Amino acid sequence: MKTKTGVFDVINVSLMIGMIFIMIYPIWYCFIGAVSEGQDYMRGGVYLWPRKFTLNNLQSLFFEPVILDAFSVTIFKCIIGTGTSLLFTTIVAYGMTRPNLKFKRFYIAFIMFTMFFSGGMIPYFILIRNIKLYNTFWVYIIPTLFSVWNMIIIQSFIRELPSALLEAAKMDGYGEYSILFSMCQV
């Protein structure tokens, strides 16, 4: 069966190809700069392909100790920070979904208040300095252990789980932590 290509399809495909070029070209231009000889690149006129190809720039980048340290901090921050933040936020979110939590309304109001009103950048810096986190790796981990917005999202997930699942887990002898961690595997 032969399909008809309309004017809309031609314009649509042309616009999409243009958008792809607009989004990919800056990345390509950065790559060209990375594999071009420095003096030649500084003269200008390098747009689509390097005139003098070299890998010295990339070699100096990936074997520079300062850059390797920055990469390791980034990787550890992502792994440790994401894992601990997910753990702490999930524990709080699960606790907030429990109907028998005492002072639940106060906790929710307190947590929501901190989401909407913060002290600001200068008091935050003073706090970080006073608790001796300034210029340490833990400044990336400890302040981000809990996220109110993520707690709201995790609470929504937990509330959508069937109540029969919770009842079945209690009948099987699961405690609160066992229920929490088994629900997270769902």
C-alpha positions as CSV (number, residue, x, y, z in Angstrom):
1,M,0.0,0.0,0.0
2,K,1.5,3.3,-1.1
3,T,1.2,6.2,1.4
4,K,0.9,9.8,0.3
5,T,3.5,12.2,1.7
6,G,1.8,15.5,2.4
7,V,3.1,19.0,2.9
8,F,2.8,18.6,6.6
9,D,5.0,15.5,6.7
10,V,7.7,17.3,4.7
11,I,7.7,20.3,6.9
12,N,7.5,18.2,10.1
13,V,10.5,16.1,9.1
14,S,12.5,19.2,8.0
15,L,11.8,20.9,11.4
16,M,12.7,17.7,13.3
17,I,16.0,17.4,11.4
18,G,16.7,21.1,12.1
19,M,16.0,20.5,15.8
20,I,18.3,17.5,15.9
21,F,21.1,19.5,14.3
22,I,20.5,22.4,16.7
23,M,20.8,20.1,19.7
24,I,23.7,17.9,18.6
25,Y,25.9,20.6,17.0
26,P,27.1,22.2,20.3
27,I,28.2,18.8,21.6
28,W,30.0,18.1,18.3
29,Y,31.6,21.6,18.5
30,C,33.0,20.8,22.0
31,F,34.3,17.5,20.8
32,I,36.0,19.2,17.8
33,G,37.7,21.7,20.2
34,A,38.9,18.8,22.4
35,V,40.6,17.0,19.5
36,S,42.0,20.1,17.8
37,E,45.4,21.5,18.3
38,G,45.1,24.4,20.7
39,Q,46.9,27.1,18.7
40,D,45.0,26.1,15.5
41,Y,41.7,26.1,17.3
42,M,42.3,29.6,18.8
43,R,42.8,31.0,15.3
44,G,39.2,30.2,14.6
45,G,37.5,28.8,11.5
46,V,37.1,25.3,12.9
47,Y,33.4,24.5,12.6
48,L,32.8,21.0,11.3
49,W,36.0,19.1,11.5
50,P,39.4,19.8,13.1
51,R,42.2,21.0,10.8
52,K,45.0,19.6,13.0
53,F,43.8,16.5,14.9
54,T,45.4,15.6,18.2
55,L,44.6,13.5,21.3
56,N,47.0,15.4,23.5
57,N,44.2,17.5,25.0
58,L,42.2,14.5,26.0
59,Q,45.3,12.7,27.3
60,S,46.2,15.6,29.5
61,L,42.6,15.9,30.7
62,F,42.3,12.2,31.8
63,F,45.7,11.9,33.3
64,E,45.6,15.1,35.3
65,P,45.4,14.2,39.0
66,V,43.1,17.2,39.9
67,I,40.6,16.1,37.2
68,L,40.8,12.4,38.4
69,D,40.1,13.6,41.9
70,A,37.1,15.6,40.7
71,F,35.8,12.6,38.8
72,S,36.2,10.4,41.9
73,V,34.4,12.9,44.1
74,T,31.6,13.1,41.6
75,I,31.2,9.3,41.4
76,F,31.2,8.8,45.1
77,K,28.8,11.7,45.6
78,C,26.4,10.2,43.2
79,I,26.6,6.7,44.7
80,I,26.7,7.5,48.4
81,G,24.5,10.6,48.1
82,T,21.8,9.0,46.1
83,G,21.8,5.8,48.2
84,T,21.7,7.5,51.6
85,S,19.2,10.2,50.4
86,L,16.9,7.5,49.1
87,L,17.2,5.5,52.3
88,F,16.5,8.4,54.7
89,T,13.7,9.9,52.6
90,T,12.0,6.5,52.2
91,I,12.1,5.8,55.9
92,V,10.5,9.2,56.8
93,A,7.9,8.8,54.0
94,Y,7.0,5.4,55.2
95,G,6.6,6.7,58.8
96,M,4.4,9.5,57.6
97,T,2.0,7.1,55.9
98,R,1.5,5.1,59.1
99,P,-1.9,6.0,60.7
100,N,-0.7,5.4,64.3
101,L,2.2,7.9,64.2
102,K,1.9,10.3,67.1
103,F,2.0,14.0,66.4
104,K,1.8,13.2,62.7
105,R,0.1,16.5,61.8
106,F,2.9,18.5,63.6
107,Y,5.6,16.6,61.8
108,I,4.0,17.1,58.4
109,A,3.5,20.8,59.1
110,F,7.1,21.2,60.3
111,I,8.4,19.4,57.2
112,M,6.3,21.3,54.8
113,F,7.3,24.6,56.4
114,T,11.0,23.8,55.7
115,M,10.1,23.1,52.1
116,F,8.5,26.5,51.5
117,F,10.7,28.7,53.8
118,S,14.5,28.3,54.0
119,G,17.0,30.4,55.9
120,G,18.8,31.5,52.7
121,M,22.3,31.0,51.4
122,I,24.2,32.9,54.1
123,P,22.7,31.2,57.1
124,Y,23.1,27.9,55.3
125,F,26.8,28.6,54.8
126,I,27.2,29.7,58.4
127,L,25.5,26.4,59.5
128,I,27.8,24.3,57.3
129,R,30.9,26.1,58.6
130,N,29.8,25.8,62.3
131,I,29.1,22.0,62.1
132,K,32.5,21.6,60.5
133,L,31.4,20.4,57.1
134,Y,33.0,23.2,55.1
135,N,35.7,21.9,52.8
136,T,35.0,18.2,53.4
137,F,33.4,15.5,51.3
138,W,30.5,15.2,53.7
139,V,29.1,18.6,52.7
140,Y,27.8,16.8,49.6
141,I,26.1,14.0,51.6
142,I,24.7,15.2,54.9
143,P,22.7,18.2,53.9
144,T,21.0,16.2,51.1
145,L,20.0,13.2,53.2
146,F,16.4,14.2,53.2
147,S,14.2,15.8,50.5
148,V,10.7,17.0,51.3
149,W,9.6,16.8,47.6
150,N,11.0,13.3,47.2
151,M,9.2,12.3,50.5
152,I,5.9,13.5,49.0
153,I,6.5,11.4,45.9
154,I,7.5,8.3,47.9
155,Q,4.5,8.8,50.2
156,S,2.2,8.8,47.1
157,F,3.8,5.5,46.0
158,I,3.3,3.9,49.4
159,R,-0.3,5.0,49.7
160,E,-1.1,3.5,46.3
161,L,0.0,0.1,47.5
162,P,-3.0,-2.2,48.4
163,S,-3.8,-2.3,52.1
164,A,-4.1,-6.1,51.8
165,L,-0.4,-6.2,51.2
166,L,0.3,-4.6,54.5
167,E,-2.1,-6.8,56.3
168,A,-0.7,-9.9,54.8
169,A,2.8,-8.9,55.8
170,K,1.7,-8.3,59.4
171,M,0.0,-11.7,59.4
172,D,3.3,-13.3,58.2
173,G,5.1,-11.7,61.2
174,Y,6.9,-8.9,59.4
175,G,7.9,-5.8,61.5
176,E,7.7,-2.3,60.3
177,Y,11.3,-2.2,58.8
178,S,10.7,-5.6,57.1
179,I,7.5,-4.3,55.6
180,L,9.2,-1.1,54.5
181,F,12.1,-2.8,52.8
182,S,10.0,-5.5,51.2
183,M,7.6,-2.9,49.8
184,C,10.6,-1.0,48.3
185,Q,11.4,-4.1,46.3
186,V,8.0,-4.2,44.7
